[in-house]
Every structure is written in C-alpha cells, then in structure tokens.
Amino acid sequence: MNRWQKMIVDLKEKGLTQTQIANAMGCSQNYVSNLENGLCGKRLGYEKGESLTKLWIENCSTLQVA
C-alpha cells in the first residue's frame, strides 16, 4: 500500500466518503477510487498531493496542525 492509499483508507475510517475526499482534492470520485485501489498515484501532482495531505492532517493526524 502506498502513501496515498493509506491516507485515503485513514480518511474513510474517519467517516469521509470518496466524494468528500475528491471535492477537497479538486478531482473526481473515480480518481480517488483509482488512488485507493493503487491504479494510479505513483506520481501524484503537487496540488492534489498537498490537498490530500492537508485533509489527512485535519482529520487523522494525532498532532493537529494549527
């Protein structure tokens, strides 16, 4: 499991849907599904990666960033 897959799984465990994750990342739900299933994402674009990381920090990180 790659980093992006792990982040998506963590977010879903916190109750977010693929659609909510996609909206935060500025992409389609289908793209999030493909990321989660490892079909893409080895080289995720900077903006999408930053958006996903920020969402993960807000929802999953034990050290909340102010």
C-alpha positions, 0 to 999 in steps of 0.5 A: 500500500502506498502513501496515498492509499493509506491516507485515503483508507485513514480518511474513510475510517474517519467517516469521509466518503470518496466524494468528500475526499475528491471535492477537497482534492479538486478531482473526481470520485473515480480518481480517488477510487483509482488512488485507493485501489493503487491504479494510479498515484505513483506520481501524484501532482503537487496540488492534489498531493498537498490537498490530500495531505492537508485533509489527512492532517485535519482529520487523522493526524494525532498532532493537529496542525494549527 
